[in-house]
């Protein structure tokens, strides 16, 4: 009977701890355009997000992870990742254009 009460109490404590942590961090949301113009920062944020994904995010419940994706940190991770992918593809296209010039 005691175990049945412990689970809801533990869930409430976890939610409280998570909300306290997220309130302590006031991170500015940066747009996809911002990260496209600041590629080095996008790479840095992407690296931090990868570390986060390999540690804390991998242990989160799906509902918690979905909530995290709507936080400033989650939005910045998505925007930095998208900007980084766009930049990598752009560089790839430029390399292919240069290679194609050899055959003209």
C-alpha angles and dihedrals in degrees: 000000000000092000090057091059094042095063097059091044091050090049091052091049092049092050091048092050093048093049091047091052094047092048091053092059114067105187123178115237111234122199129239088249090055092053091045088057093044103045096164091056090047089054091050093048090045090054091050090048092051089053089049092048092051091051125022100013093051089060097046123107113248092253092052091048091050089051090049091053088063094053121095090255092051093047091048091050091053094045093046091048093049092047091049091050091048091050093048091050091048091052090048091052091050091052091050091050090052091049091048090056088067090067099050 
